[in-house]
Amino acid sequence: MASRLRVFSSSVGTKVLIGASGLFLVLYLVIHIAGNLLVFFGPRVFNAYAYTMEVRNPALPLIELVLLAAFLVHIYKTVTMYLRNQRARPVRYEQKKRAGRPSRKTLASSTMIASGLWLVIFLLIHVKAFHDGWGTEYPWPGGGRDLYRQEMETFRNPYMTVFYVLSMIVVGTHLSHGVASGFQSLGADHPRWTPRVLLFGKALAVLIAGGFIVIALWAYVVGARP
């Protein structure tokens, strides 16, 4: 058993864990944005969805624990791999240059650690704002929270909206490399399919980040109305 677990401490095992946990979190983001888009249907529909997910979903605590575990594994393994690679490179490059084709090195791939750290800070603020409501919750007559009002109140603040939009751009940048890299780490790397996976990753990144940005800007406009 111990020998099997040691496999995940190797370079290949670390990449597999990073790829698997990352793709799992991407799947969650797809589900998350799909649910959040219901805000455009008004408070009744959106709050009914929130009530179903938060109150009538007995699996929610387990889902949150699995998400937290995947998130922590993804961060820990990414940082350990980064530090291992740094130690294996005793002499730092004097000047970093953007690699040309057929290299996959991009701005997104070169800033994965930085964008990841930004997202950790964003998630702490995001949870405080929408999960905890900064200590303020608005009850919904139909049961549960008035999450629609809470979202409008949050994005009424222009600083919060700007921070959220910038964070979603970082999310898009992170995903534009991370999705394809995740599939590659799991062995899905073939000359025929790799270009399609790369395109799929970039398209998915734009859709997810763009969807959240549109929601934030729309909520800001609606929330600013007298």
C-alpha positions in Angstrom: 0.0 0.0 0.0 2.8 2.4 1.0 4.7 1.6 -2.3 1.6 2.4 -4.3 1.1 5.8 -2.5 4.8 6.6 -3.2 4.0 6.5 -6.9 2.1 9.8 -6.4 5.3 11.4 -5.0 7.2 10.8 -8.2 7.4 13.3 -11.0 4.8 11.4 -13.1 2.5 10.8 -10.2 2.6 14.4 -9.2 1.6 15.5 -12.7 -1.2 13.0 -12.7 -2.6 14.3 -9.5 -2.2 17.9 -10.7 -4.0 17.1 -13.9 -6.8 15.0 -12.3 -7.5 17.5 -9.5 -7.3 20.4 -12.0 -9.8 18.9 -14.4 -12.1 18.0 -11.5 -12.1 21.6 -10.5 -12.8 22.7 -14.1 -15.8 20.4 -14.1 -17.0 22.1 -11.0 -16.6 25.5 -12.6 -18.7 24.4 -15.6 -21.5 23.3 -13.2 -21.0 26.5 -11.2 -21.3 28.9 -14.1 -24.3 27.0 -15.4 -26.1 27.5 -12.1 -25.0 31.1 -11.8 -26.4 32.0 -15.2 -29.9 31.4 -13.7 -29.5 34.8 -12.1 -30.7 36.3 -15.5 -34.1 34.7 -14.9 -34.7 36.8 -11.8 -34.8 36.3 -8.0 -37.5 33.6 -7.9 -35.7 31.2 -10.2 -32.2 32.0 -8.9 -33.2 31.7 -5.2 -35.1 28.5 -5.8 -31.9 27.0 -7.4 -29.9 28.3 -4.4 -32.4 26.8 -1.9 -32.3 23.4 -3.7 -28.5 23.4 -3.7 -27.9 24.7 -0.2 -30.9 23.4 1.9 -32.4 20.4 0.0 -29.1 18.9 -1.0 -27.9 16.4 1.7 -24.7 15.7 -0.2 -23.6 19.4 0.0 -21.2 18.9 2.9 -19.5 15.9 1.2 -19.3 17.9 -2.1 -17.6 20.8 -0.3 -15.1 18.4 1.4 -14.2 16.8 -1.9 -13.8 20.2 -3.5 -11.6 21.4 -0.7 -9.5 18.2 -0.9 -9.1 18.5 -4.7 -8.2 22.2 -4.3 -5.6 21.5 -1.6 -4.0 18.6 -3.5 -3.8 20.7 -6.6 -2.1 23.6 -4.8 0.3 21.4 -2.8 1.4 19.2 -5.7 1.8 22.2 -8.0 4.0 24.0 -5.5 6.1 20.9 -4.8 6.6 20.3 -8.5 7.6 23.9 -9.1 10.1 23.9 -6.2 11.5 20.5 -7.4 12.0 22.0 -10.9 13.6 25.1 -9.5 16.1 22.9 -7.5 16.9 20.9 -10.6 17.8 24.1 -12.4 20.8 25.5 -10.5 21.5 28.3 -13.0 18.5 30.5 -13.8 18.1 31.8 -17.3 19.4 35.3 -17.7 16.5 36.3 -20.0 13.2 34.5 -20.6 12.1 34.4 -24.2 8.7 33.4 -25.6 9.2 30.1 -27.3 8.1 29.9 -30.9 6.2 27.0 -32.6 5.9 24.1 -32.0 6.6 25.0 -28.4 3.5 25.4 -26.2 5.1 27.9 -23.9 2.9 30.9 -23.5 2.3 33.8 -21.1 -0.4 31.6 -19.4 1.9 28.7 -19.0 4.7 30.9 -17.6 2.5 32.6 -15.0 0.6 29.5 -13.7 2.0 29.9 -10.2 1.3 33.7 -10.0 -2.2 33.3 -11.4 -2.8 30.4 -9.0 -1.8 32.5 -6.0 -4.1 35.3 -7.2 -7.0 32.8 -7.4 -6.3 31.6 -3.8 -6.8 35.2 -2.6 -9.8 35.6 -4.8 -11.5 32.4 -3.5 -11.0 33.6 0.1 -12.8 36.9 -0.7 -15.4 35.1 -2.9 -16.4 32.7 -0.1 -16.6 35.5 2.4 -18.8 37.5 0.1 -21.2 34.9 -1.2 -21.0 32.0 1.2 -20.8 34.0 4.4 -22.3 37.2 3.1 -19.8 39.3 5.1 -21.8 38.3 8.1 -25.1 39.6 6.5 -27.8 37.3 5.1 -31.1 38.2 3.5 -33.9 35.7 4.1 -36.0 34.5 1.2 -39.7 34.0 1.8 -39.6 30.8 -0.2 -36.9 29.4 2.1 -33.2 29.8 2.4 -31.2 32.9 1.5 -32.0 35.7 -0.9 -28.8 35.0 -2.8 -30.0 37.2 -5.7 -30.2 40.3 -3.5 -26.8 39.3 -1.9 -25.2 39.2 -5.3 -26.7 42.5 -6.4 -25.6 44.1 -3.1 -22.1 42.7 -3.6 -21.6 43.9 -7.1 -23.1 47.3 -6.3 -19.6 48.1 -5.0 -17.5 49.1 -8.1 -14.3 48.0 -6.4 -15.6 44.5 -5.8 -16.8 44.4 -9.4 -13.5 45.5 -10.8 -11.7 43.0 -8.6 -14.0 40.2 -9.7 -13.6 41.0 -13.4 -9.8 41.1 -13.1 -9.9 37.8 -11.2 -12.0 36.2 -13.9 -9.5 37.3 -16.5 -6.9 35.5 -14.4 -9.2 32.5 -14.2 -9.4 32.5 -18.0 -5.6 32.8 -18.4 -5.1 30.0 -15.9 -7.6 27.7 -17.6 -6.4 28.5 -21.1 -3.2 26.5 -20.3 -4.5 24.4 -17.4 -7.2 22.5 -19.3 -5.0 21.2 -22.1 -2.1 20.6 -19.6 -4.4 18.5 -17.4 -5.4 16.2 -20.3 -1.7 16.0 -21.3 -0.8 15.0 -17.7 -3.3 12.1 -18.0 -1.8 10.9 -21.2 -4.0 12.5 -23.7 -1.2 13.8 -25.9 -1.3 12.9 -29.6 -0.3 14.9 -32.7 -3.8 14.5 -34.1 -5.8 15.4 -31.0 -3.5 17.8 -29.1 -4.3 20.8 -31.3 -8.0 20.2 -30.7 -7.5 19.8 -27.0 -5.6 23.1 -27.0 -8.4 24.8 -28.8 -11.0 23.3 -26.6 -9.1 24.5 -23.5 -8.9 28.0 -24.8 -12.6 28.1 -25.8 -13.7 26.7 -22.5 -11.6 29.2 -20.6 -13.2 32.1 -22.6 -16.7 30.7 -22.0 -16.2 30.2 -18.2 -14.4 33.5 -17.5 -16.6 35.4 -20.0 -19.7 34.1 -18.4 -18.7 35.2 -14.9 -17.6 38.6 -16.2 -20.9 39.2 -17.9 -22.8 38.2 -14.7 -20.7 40.6 -12.6 -21.1 43.6 -15.0 -24.8 42.9 -15.4 -25.3 42.7 -11.6 -23.4 45.9 -11.2 -25.6 47.7 -13.6 -28.8 46.3 -12.1 -27.6 46.8 -8.6 -26.7 50.5 -9.2 -30.3 51.3 -10.3 -32.2 53.4 -7.8 
